[in-house]
Amino acid sequence: MAIESIGRIPSELPELRGPAPSGQAGAPGFGAALGQALGQVEALQQAGDAQAAAVANGQGNLHELTMALEKADIGLRVATKVRNKLVEAYQEVMRMPV
């Protein structure tokens, strides 16, 4: 086996090649997907804040406030878990011997 072929994926196994680079076939990259997910978490936080303000002004519904705050809390917990997994993966890669 030649040194140049180490690390290459054989052409008969295209499913192992992974998704197309972000510039091809309209597939978003990992960074774009992560940014979009964080934007959604932020939107949930803002919706919870808006519901809280409405209830404080006597115009809102407590049930809707509770639902909005719970959605925001779940979104933040998921984002935190994803961040923790990314940090763990980074630390694992950094521990690999070269």
N, C-alpha and C positions, 0 to 999 in steps of 0.2 A: 504494500500500500504506500503510495507516495504521500509525502508530507502535505502537499497542496490539497489533497482530498480529505484530510482530516477536518472535521467540523462542517463539511458540506452535507446537505440532505440529498439523497439520490432522487433523480427525477421521477422514479416510479412511486415515490411517496409524497405527492404534492400536499396532502392534508397536514403534513408536519411542517410545511414551510411557513405556516402562520398567515395572518391577514396581510393584505396588500399594504404597502407603505401608505402613509396618510395622503400623499399626493395622487394616488391612483384609485380608480374605481369609486370615488366619492366616499370611501370609508374614513370615518374620523379617527384620528390618532388617539393614543391613550391620554395624552395631556388635554386634548379637546374634550374627551369624554369625562375626564375628572373635573375639568372646569365647569362643564355643563351640570354635573351632579352637585357640585358645590353651589352653583347658582340656584339650583332647585331647593337646596337646604336653606339658603339665604331667603328665598321667596317664602318658604314655610315659616321662617322666623318673623318676617315682616307681616305675614298674614296673622300670626298670633298676636303681634304687637298691635295691629289694627283692630283686632277683635277686643283686645284688652282695653284699648282706648275707647271703643264704642260702648263697652259695658261700663266703664268709668263715667262716661257722659250720660248714662241711663238709656242708651239707645240699643244696646246689643242684647244678645241672648246668652245666658250662662252656659247652656248646652253647647252652642256653637263655639264659645270661648274655650271651653274645656276640650273640645275636639281639635281646635286649631292649635292649642298649646301642646296637646299630646302628640299631634303630627309633627310639630316642630321639635319636640323632645326626641321622638323616635328618629327623625332625620339626623339630628345632631349626634345621637348615639351611634348610628350606623356610620356616619362620616368619621367619628372618632375611632371606631373599630377598623375602618379601612385605612386610616392614617397609621394606626398602630401596626397593622399587617405590613404596610409599605416600609415602615421603619425597621421592623423585624427582618424583612427580606433584604433591605439595604445592608443591615448589620451582618446578616449571614453571608452576603456576597463579599463584604469587606474582610470577613474572617477566612475566606478561601485562600489557600496558598497559591502563589503564582508560579 
